[in-house]
Structure formats: C-alpha cells, structure tokens
Amino acid sequence: MKKIILGLIVTGLSLTTHLFSQTPNNTDRGYLVKVGDQAPDNFELTLTDGTKTSLKALRGKVVVLQFTASWCSVCRKEMPELEKQVWQTYKDRDFVLIGVDRDEPLEKVKTFKKAMNVTYPFALDPGADIFGRFAAKEAGVTRNVVIDRKGKIAFLTRLYDQKEFNTMISVIDRLTKGPTARNIDSK
C-alpha cells in the first residue's frame, strides 16, 4: 500500500512539473528575459521603409516585438490574427507592433509582409542580433514580447496558442488603458 501511495505522489509531482513547464511565461522556452525585466534596449530597429527607431525612442508606448521569419509556418498562422486582433484594435492607443524578421534580406522581408497582407511595420534583424537579446539564438521564432510604457517586459509568448494569444490581448488591453505617453514621465 505504501508503494502505491508513493507511486501516486511521484506521478502527481511529475504531472505537476510537466504542466507547470507548459504554462505561459515560464522561463524554459528559450527566453533569456522574463516578465518584469527591463527590456533590452541597446539596439536600433531599422524598418523596411528605411526609418530607424529604438525601444528607448518608443518609451511611453506599449510595444510588441513579434519575432518572425518568412519560412516559419506558425508565424504565418499567427500574423493575420496579430493584424486583425492586435494591430487594428490598438494602433491608435499609444501602441506599436513591430514584426522583427529574423536574418532575412530586405526584399525577402518586404515580399513576406506583402504576401501576409499585414500593415504593421517590420524591422530587419541581420544575424538575429535583436532576437539574441531576448532569446537564445538557437531557439525558434514565433515569439511576442509585450513591453509596457516604462520599458518593462509585461508578457511573453511562444508559438501560437490561442489561449496564450487571448491572454496576451488582455495584457495589451490593460496596458493601453494605463497612463499615456504624455503623462508617463510625471509618475
């Protein structure tokens, strides 16, 4: 009887550990950052139209960096939902969504963006250097990093899971209802 009870306890602990490791925002999904960290901001984003920006320049806005690539089938599945449910909903609320394309040339990124019929801006990430500030370079794309108005990471996604995606939208909704860029410095 003791062996059966012990076996059930061990099985329960194993199951609990497995379920915990599958929950959103845990630290074992290839991320180098975690929720609550100040987002790395020591880089410049070069958009496909040639303009440049940075997380420092975007401080005061809610920012989502969507790490993607043209060869990523999961990214292709997620992008129309990002366009419709995130970009079109929040773009006028001190919010920025930037697709950060992993290590592909400008023309390929432009073609990819057009084929996906998305209107949010895209940035180039030669050598996956920007990606490498947030996740291990050998880790996969299809990641969203939600950054609050003060530059702190508020939410992290990996792959495209509808429940996690909906939670991300709830986080973005809450953050975009907070203090605006005009009054963030007074806090």
RODO-2510 file (C-alpha; in nm, 4 decimals, decimal comma):
residues 187
     n   res          X          Y          Z
     1     m     0,0000     0,0000     0,0000
     2     k     0,2835     0,2416     0,0862
     3     k     0,4431     0,1739    -0,2545
     4     i     0,1169     0,2543    -0,4336
     5     i     0,0723     0,5795    -0,2413
     6     l     0,4349     0,6758    -0,3011
     7     g     0,3935     0,5935    -0,6704
     8     l     0,0839     0,8143    -0,6916
     9     i     0,2667     1,1018    -0,5200
    10     v     0,5652     1,0729    -0,7573
    11     t     0,3315     1,0532    -1,0585
    12     g     0,1390     1,3580    -0,9328
    13     l     0,4598     1,5561    -0,8849
    14     s     0,5802     1,4592    -1,2325
    15     l     0,2486     1,5647    -1,3848
    16     t     0,2507     1,8932    -1,1926
    17     t     0,6063     1,9639    -1,3080
    18     h     0,5107     1,8847    -1,6697
    19     l     0,2016     2,1077    -1,6576
    20     f     0,3966     2,3926    -1,4985
    21     s     0,6610     2,3703    -1,7685
    22     q     0,3872     2,4152    -2,0299
    23     t     0,2353     2,7285    -1,8782
    24     p     0,2794     3,0653    -2,0497
    25     n     0,5650     3,2905    -1,9444
    26     n     0,7748     3,0220    -1,7798
    27     t     1,1479     3,0555    -1,8187
    28     d     1,2332     2,7371    -2,0079
    29     r     1,1021     2,8308    -2,3527
    30     g     1,4317     2,9637    -2,4808
    31     y     1,3902     3,3141    -2,3433
    32     l     1,6831     3,4978    -2,1855
    33     v     1,4437     3,7529    -2,0347
    34     k     1,1409     3,7176    -1,8116
    35     v     0,8274     3,9107    -1,7239
    36     g     0,9184     4,2046    -1,5007
    37     d     1,2658     4,2520    -1,6522
    38     q     1,3598     4,5803    -1,8119
    39     a     1,3564     4,5051    -2,1859
    40     p     1,6987     4,5164    -2,3509
    41     d     1,7079     4,8476    -2,5378
    42     n     2,0676     4,8798    -2,6528
    43     f     1,9866     4,8311    -3,0206
    44     e     1,8304     5,0137    -3,3121
    45     l     1,5431     4,8811    -3,5238
    46     t     1,5731     4,9507    -3,8962
    47     l     1,2287     4,9295    -4,0523
    48     t     1,1710     4,8077    -4,4072
    49     d     1,0946     5,1635    -4,5204
    50     g     1,4420     5,2714    -4,4042
    51     t     1,3344     5,4586    -4,0918
    52     k     1,5020     5,3776    -3,7633
    53     t     1,3656     5,3566    -3,4125
    54     s     1,4526     5,2009    -3,0793
    55     l     1,2818     5,0852    -2,7649
    56     k     1,4220     5,3957    -2,5940
    57     a     1,2539     5,6144    -2,8564
    58     l     0,9274     5,4229    -2,8090
    59     r     0,9271     5,4617    -2,4289
    60     g     0,5832     5,5796    -2,3201
    61     k     0,4108     5,3481    -2,5672
    62     v     0,3083     4,9867    -2,5266
    63     v     0,5282     4,7870    -2,7661
    64     v     0,5028     4,4340    -2,9017
    65     l     0,8030     4,2864    -3,0780
    66     q     0,6855     3,9950    -3,2897
    67     f     0,9837     3,7763    -3,3798
    68     t     0,9116     3,6120    -3,7133
    69     a     1,0574     3,4815    -4,0421
    70     s     0,9157     3,4001    -4,3854
    71     w     0,9997     3,0296    -4,3511
    72     c     0,8057     2,9963    -4,0238
    73     s     0,4665     2,8279    -4,0788
    74     v     0,3458     2,9038    -3,7243
    75     c     0,4320     3,2726    -3,7749
    76     r     0,2228     3,2710    -4,0922
    77     k    -0,0702     3,1297    -3,8957
    78     e    -0,0371     3,3938    -3,6215
    79     m     0,0246     3,7042    -3,8329
    80     p    -0,3321     3,7545    -3,9659
    81     e    -0,4561     3,7379    -3,6063
    82     l    -0,1936     3,9896    -3,4932
    83     e    -0,3034     4,2206    -3,7739
    84     k    -0,6756     4,1899    -3,7016
    85     q    -0,6969     4,1443    -3,3259
    86     v    -0,3942     4,3426    -3,2105
    87     w    -0,2674     4,5975    -3,4632
    88     q    -0,6032     4,7162    -3,5990
    89     t    -0,7511     4,7292    -3,2483
    90     y    -0,4719     4,9088    -3,0613
    91     k    -0,2669     5,1063    -3,3157
    92     d    -0,4329     5,4349    -3,2168
    93     r    -0,3745     5,3892    -2,8409
    94     d    -0,0045     5,4766    -2,7979
    95     f     0,0725     5,1230    -2,9135
    96     v     0,3330     4,9859    -3,1549
    97     l     0,3584     4,6359    -3,3019
    98     i     0,6775     4,5630    -3,4950
    99     g     0,7459     4,2404    -3,6788
   100     v     1,1173     4,1694    -3,6299
   101     d     1,2216     3,9428    -3,9171
   102     r     1,5000     3,7063    -3,8274
   103     d     1,8056     3,7277    -4,0502
   104     e     1,6445     3,7731    -4,3919
   105     p     1,7304     4,0321    -4,6596
   106     l     1,5177     4,3429    -4,7134
   107     e     1,3482     4,2326    -5,0369
   108     k     1,2507     3,8959    -4,8904
   109     v     1,1034     4,0666    -4,5829
   110     k     0,9053     4,3115    -4,7979
   111     t     0,7712     4,0252    -5,0107
   112     f     0,6810     3,8258    -4,6982
   113     k     0,4987     4,1188    -4,5372
   114     k     0,3036     4,1863    -4,8566
   115     a     0,2130     3,8181    -4,9005
   116     m     0,0863     3,8053    -4,5430
   117     n    -0,1248     4,1180    -4,6040
   118     v    -0,0244     4,2849    -4,2782
   119     t     0,0115     4,6587    -4,2298
   120     y     0,2114     4,6777    -3,9082
   121     p     0,5758     4,7786    -3,9524
   122     f     0,8572     4,5281    -3,9953
   123     a     1,2198     4,5599    -3,8932
   124     l     1,5242     4,3716    -4,0138
   125     d     1,7298     4,1600    -3,7752
   126     p     2,0563     4,0690    -3,9504
   127     g     2,2357     3,7873    -3,7731
   128     a     1,9395     3,7582    -3,5327
   129     d     2,1201     4,0056    -3,3069
   130     i     1,7998     4,1629    -3,1739
   131     f     1,6410     3,8209    -3,1276
   132     g     1,9523     3,7139    -2,9345
   133     r     1,8931     3,9858    -2,6750
   134     f     1,5595     3,8251    -2,5840
   135     a     1,6034     3,4536    -2,6554
   136     a     1,8784     3,2026    -2,7178
   137     k     1,9808     3,2323    -3,0824
   138     e     1,9198     2,8613    -3,1400
   139     a     1,5619     2,8974    -3,0100
   140     g     1,2773     2,9265    -3,2572
   141     v     1,0824     3,2301    -3,3694
   142     t     0,7094     3,2835    -3,3317
   143     r     0,7521     3,4893    -3,0187
   144     n     0,5842     3,8045    -2,8973
   145     v     0,7433     4,0261    -2,6360
   146     v     0,4978     4,2718    -2,4815
   147     i     0,6698     4,5755    -2,3291
   148     d     0,4920     4,8272    -2,1075
   149     r     0,5195     5,2069    -2,1247
   150     k     0,8157     5,2104    -1,8847
   151     g     1,0131     4,9555    -2,0878
   152     k     0,9449     4,6503    -1,8712
   153     i     0,8501     4,3144    -2,0165
   154     a     0,4834     4,2515    -1,9392
   155     f     0,4177     3,9262    -2,1278
   156     l     0,5979     3,6663    -2,3402
   157     t     0,4512     3,4206    -2,5903
   158     r     0,5982     3,1226    -2,7697
   159     l     0,4445     2,9568    -3,0732
   160     y     0,0799     3,0301    -3,1458
   161     d    -0,1514     2,9018    -2,8787
   162     q    -0,4997     3,0557    -2,8870
   163     k    -0,5356     3,0657    -2,5072
   164     e    -0,1946     3,2326    -2,4644
   165     f    -0,2726     3,4699    -2,7539
   166     n    -0,6001     3,5724    -2,5873
   167     t    -0,4167     3,6319    -2,2599
   168     m    -0,1653     3,8484    -2,4465
   169     i    -0,4530     4,0547    -2,5891
   170     s    -0,5909     4,1010    -2,2364
   171     v    -0,2498     4,2225    -2,1180
   172     i    -0,2220     4,4649    -2,4124
   173     d    -0,5747     4,5896    -2,3470
   174     r    -0,4952     4,6554    -1,9807
   175     l    -0,1636     4,8261    -2,0629
   176     t    -0,3121     5,0535    -2,3296
   177     k    -0,5713     5,1772    -2,0803
   178     g    -0,2971     5,2876    -1,8393
   179     p    -0,1176     5,6247    -1,8296
   180     t    -0,0496     5,7656    -2,1742
   181     a     0,2856     5,8671    -2,3183
   182     r     0,2061     6,2294    -2,2285
   183     n     0,1814     6,1648    -1,8572
   184     i     0,4132     5,8658    -1,8071
   185     d     0,7074     6,0896    -1,7127
   186     s     0,5136     6,2534    -1,4310
   187     k     0,4895     5,9233    -1,2413
***
